[in-house]
Amino acid sequence: MASVTIVDRPEAQFRISKSRQRPKQRWMLPREHGAYAAFLFPVLTVLAAGRPTLEGWLLIFASCAFFLAHEPMLVVLGLRGSRVKRERGTTARGWLVLYGFAALVLGVTGLWIAAQEVQYAAMVPLVFALMAFMLSGEGLGKTPPGQAVIAIALALVALPVGLACGLSFATSICVVGVWALVGMLGTSVVRLTLDRTKLQARPDDLARAQWRAAATLGVSLVVIGAAVAAPVVDRLPLWVLAAAWPTAIAAALILLVGPQPGRLRTIGWTLVGANVCTWLGVVGVLRLLAGVDAFWNAVSFPYF
């Protein structure tokens, strides 16, 4: 006679759903895909444009740990929902402590062996990062001011890392500026796309959204104008700003076409492709302005 095994159906379903959890949920990784690009591209820019050092890598790893701590903090504070907090609150607290400890140890070690100018410069992104955490903790991370602060905080990581990698203060500031601008353009386009359906139900907010769209389009046109004027006016900030023209064109086209929120994946990949082109442009501009020999000597990357 065949044996019959009685299985607790709810428990079995719970085990199956738990085993099929997405890696981002299992490892408490940030869910906002654009945040990865906003964090990685500025860091990759200064690494490719400068000469990576030990203190530079330590600051990068500390920034990574700080960046990863954002998601468990949201879970602990209940901003991902009460059910997620109830089911995964203990795990989130563990990851938050781990990421925080790693950020502290790596950051202090990197700053300890870094030059004094790097130590001072690291205070700027730290302040903006704490402001971003405070805004996210208050549930304001997805508002326009919150997204602007987060974009600036992510881009500012390039300031101390760039100085640690041998770049000048002016060059590092230019890198921060262009990627902060690119990050704000991307988040503005995505937010306007998401709000399009809501605005149909709330016409009162239509004027505000139109102003935001006009401002985003105006900034994109300024960047495109900088790309046209850069060959005539030989200035480093203008050249670096001009390198952001792929993202500016992508943002302008998305705003003019006005895709539906269901096309967010297409919009995301379009912005990522534009960011890659911007990264190549910024690195190419910095290397070529540094001299042809320095440009070809940078082929062996990464190195210490």
Steps between C-alpha positions, in 0.01 A plus 500: 500500500635839405578730788329837524682806631294779647653840428399820674398703195555853643840400637598340169396809309698715743811286445460517122452876501797543734722285277395700196576838652682733269867558579432868575244399761716222644815710527321827582628678190352834389204460268542828314690403187597857415684533831760244389585706193502825699752345742722300266555738208661784703729251673596330173569841347760604757653151500545508123614864490745474791734246654320275754669476840446291811323781686284559194385137493431503875282810463316337210426185701390711797266693271363171364419383852335834577301472178383146579390601852219710353268207421509328843448841660178543300383155610579566867311831489200333337521703178483180294172409667395365837492142374859516375609652829323228698639212291850631427563759771748284692695415185501866396643609834779245462589624151481861617749435780730306263496764227543780753795328668667435163451862392647627828807274498581543131432874502709573810787287367491669161493849649774412748752431223368768261629852456350785699315644199330164448393493865344845472334418168344183644296708743294646213352174364458374857279799587291457186473126559369558853253755360386240245453241774298749706274587206449131418425427865227765492352349185619793284753310294279493189407867508685737259712656781577156642602361162720804437682455832545127436635561148749757631604272789569209263697719260702658782668167571721587203645803683716330768560194281613722212743688725629169636555382140714802416245723327495871572226662706365681193481179296332309783241777543429492125442124518268542798308775326440315176386180669278683747339668201464169315350335808244776548406492131441124516296505819293794375414321175404178678292684762315701236423178314367334814289803589335519159220261597445667837472842339205382295314439826632816671499788250599748774857368489524533122649852505774394743588199286510714187740739672725208602492362146585842356789542746637154419473568128670838546794346687533237227514773235767685700716186505451450127594867448816445707594214270472735203695782668776288657726487190487881481543582871793299636400458864515179706154535667338559161673200344395270785144635491494450124583133551155453657323570170392133445303500827361847424378388156348182646318700769370754247374229265326313782326818612394590148376151411326454834503119539254328731607375846488144366813576296719566803734213413563651158553843655741354756716323245499810279632709787761236588624497141516879500691491831755262351553741210530786749757305702709435191473866408603632842794261533609570144486876554698484825762271353542695178525831686765342724705418188522229239771309687293492820202378300682200353675422828156454661418196288624264776204545735446439786833527674646625827 
